[in-house]
Amino acid sequence: MQQHLVFVYGTLRRGEAHHEYLANCQCLGTFDTKPEYTLYDLGEYPGLVEGHNTIAGEVYVIEDATLAQLDILEDVPVEYRREQIETCFGIAWIYLYQENAALQHEIASGDWLQRR
């Protein structure tokens, strides 16, 4: 079974609505991306697109089955697409939002946990 790294920035983070998907996975630590993204508040969850902000999140070690579950949760390839980014822990998957018409409320801090 192959292991992957995933960078999570919203509802999959510790203490958030969908963290149970990663509850049994190893968290390597926190990570802030390069200033290449913009984070939006879509109500129940965030949308991340290419932009000019640094995004705060966490990096987890996951297995194939968990990656498949995350793809279903994120509605890949319809609502989100999965790409790879360089983190201080290695290359990690990141989910980018694709429905740009819905983007209205930017989270200027780049941190979902500080959205309100």
Secondary structure as a PSIPRED ss2 file (coil, helix, strand):
# PSIPRED VFORMAT (PSIPRED V4.0)

   1 M C   1.000  0.000  0.000
   2 Q C   1.000  0.000  0.000
   3 Q E   0.000  0.000  1.000
   4 H E   0.000  0.000  1.000
   5 L E   0.000  0.000  1.000
   6 V E   0.000  0.000  1.000
   7 F E   0.000  0.000  1.000
   8 V E   0.000  0.000  1.000
   9 Y C   1.000  0.000  0.000
  10 G C   1.000  0.000  0.000
  11 T C   1.000  0.000  0.000
  12 L C   1.000  0.000  0.000
  13 R C   1.000  0.000  0.000
  14 R C   1.000  0.000  0.000
  15 G C   1.000  0.000  0.000
  16 E C   1.000  0.000  0.000
  17 A C   1.000  0.000  0.000
  18 H C   1.000  0.000  0.000
  19 H H   0.000  1.000  0.000
  20 E H   0.000  1.000  0.000
  21 Y H   0.000  1.000  0.000
  22 L H   0.000  1.000  0.000
  23 A C   1.000  0.000  0.000
  24 N C   1.000  0.000  0.000
  25 C C   1.000  0.000  0.000
  26 Q E   0.000  0.000  1.000
  27 C E   0.000  0.000  1.000
  28 L E   0.000  0.000  1.000
  29 G E   0.000  0.000  1.000
  30 T E   0.000  0.000  1.000
  31 F E   0.000  0.000  1.000
  32 D E   0.000  0.000  1.000
  33 T C   1.000  0.000  0.000
  34 K C   1.000  0.000  0.000
  35 P C   1.000  0.000  0.000
  36 E C   1.000  0.000  0.000
  37 Y E   0.000  0.000  1.000
  38 T E   0.000  0.000  1.000
  39 L E   0.000  0.000  1.000
  40 Y E   0.000  0.000  1.000
  41 D E   0.000  0.000  1.000
  42 L C   1.000  0.000  0.000
  43 G C   1.000  0.000  0.000
  44 E C   1.000  0.000  0.000
  45 Y C   1.000  0.000  0.000
  46 P E   0.000  0.000  1.000
  47 G E   0.000  0.000  1.000
  48 L E   0.000  0.000  1.000
  49 V E   0.000  0.000  1.000
  50 E E   0.000  0.000  1.000
  51 G C   1.000  0.000  0.000
  52 H C   1.000  0.000  0.000
  53 N E   0.000  0.000  1.000
  54 T C   1.000  0.000  0.000
  55 I C   1.000  0.000  0.000
  56 A E   0.000  0.000  1.000
  57 G E   0.000  0.000  1.000
  58 E E   0.000  0.000  1.000
  59 V E   0.000  0.000  1.000
  60 Y E   0.000  0.000  1.000
  61 V E   0.000  0.000  1.000
  62 I E   0.000  0.000  1.000
  63 E E   0.000  0.000  1.000
  64 D H   0.000  1.000  0.000
  65 A H   0.000  1.000  0.000
  66 T H   0.000  1.000  0.000
  67 L H   0.000  1.000  0.000
  68 A H   0.000  1.000  0.000
  69 Q H   0.000  1.000  0.000
  70 L H   0.000  1.000  0.000
  71 D H   0.000  1.000  0.000
  72 I H   0.000  1.000  0.000
  73 L H   0.000  1.000  0.000
  74 E C   1.000  0.000  0.000
  75 D C   1.000  0.000  0.000
  76 V C   1.000  0.000  0.000
  77 P C   1.000  0.000  0.000
  78 V C   1.000  0.000  0.000
  79 E C   1.000  0.000  0.000
  80 Y E   0.000  0.000  1.000
  81 R E   0.000  0.000  1.000
  82 R E   0.000  0.000  1.000
  83 E E   0.000  0.000  1.000
  84 Q E   0.000  0.000  1.000
  85 I E   0.000  0.000  1.000
  86 E E   0.000  0.000  1.000
  87 T E   0.000  0.000  1.000
  88 C C   1.000  0.000  0.000
  89 F C   1.000  0.000  0.000
  90 G E   0.000  0.000  1.000
  91 I E   0.000  0.000  1.000
  92 A E   0.000  0.000  1.000
  93 W E   0.000  0.000  1.000
  94 I E   0.000  0.000  1.000
  95 Y E   0.000  0.000  1.000
  96 L E   0.000  0.000  1.000
  97 Y E   0.000  0.000  1.000
  98 Q C   1.000  0.000  0.000
  99 E C   1.000  0.000  0.000
 100 N H   0.000  1.000  0.000
 101 A H   0.000  1.000  0.000
 102 A H   0.000  1.000  0.000
 103 L C   1.000  0.000  0.000
 104 Q C   1.000  0.000  0.000
 105 H E   0.000  0.000  1.000
 106 E E   0.000  0.000  1.000
 107 I C   1.000  0.000  0.000
 108 A C   1.000  0.000  0.000
 109 S C   1.000  0.000  0.000
 110 G C   1.000  0.000  0.000
 111 D C   1.000  0.000  0.000
 112 W H   0.000  1.000  0.000
 113 L H   0.000  1.000  0.000
 114 Q H   0.000  1.000  0.000
 115 R C   1.000  0.000  0.000
 116 R C   1.000  0.000  0.000
